[in-house]
Amino acid sequence: NLIHGQTINEDKYFKKINKKKIRAICSEAARTKRVVAAHCHGKEGILAAIRNGATTIEHGSYLDKECVELMKKKNMILVPTRFIVETYFGTIHATGKKPSTMSEEAFRKGVAVYDTSLAALKLAVQEGVTIACGTDMSFPQWGRNGEELKYYVAAGMTPLQAIETATANGPKTIGDFYAPKSGLLKAGYDADVIVLSKNPLDDITLLSDANNVLMVWKMGRLVKNISSFKKSHS
């Protein structure tokens, strides 16, 4: 991971790492058939990562048309992490009220990023940038990845396109050499399959609740079976 660009206490135009260092990092990664994920908020950081060899852009809060065009030319992937923005700043943005534990600077930038990151996501969807699902969340939010997908649909994706970000597109983020044979229902791929209580193409929010996932096969092995549990206890 290459952390490059704004933190909550830094200006969005500030670049943490110069292009020479970025190029060296990406070159070393390529030498070992690895790829670089660049966590960027500000445009200058995003452009520096794009131009110097990164494979994915995480966040991309100030992504604009110039960034999008370059990403498409280089077949790069955007990981929008909308869930973390909604989790931390959704209520704050809606109410306009600053929590007592939050600094004025963090409040101002958080509210701004809420708007700009949504606009960036909509632009990326509209322009056909490859998007992979990622939340940037840590414990105790692990396992809530499905909540990210409803934000993609709200930004203009079809439910099927949103599902593809979390399946077919996921392995692409670690490069061809290390990517697992997963994410597709295809001969030669791992049999990673889930059964849902209803059709997510009708309601993408089904994937926000793990209780809607009735059965799970991991590499062909059944690891979850709520349906049989319900039958045996009915």
ABEGO torsion letter per residue (X at the ends): XBBBEBBAABBAABBABBAAAAAAAAAAAAAAGBBBBBBBABAAAAAAAAAAGBABBBGGAABBAAAAAAAAAAGBBBBAGAAAAAAAAAAAAAAGBBBAABBAAAAAAAAAAAAAAAAAAAAAAAAGBBBBBBAGBBOAABGAAAAAAAAAAAAGBBAAAAAAAABAAAAAAAEAAABBBBGBBBBGBBBBBBBBABBAAABAAAAABAAABABBBBGGBBABBAAAAAAAAX
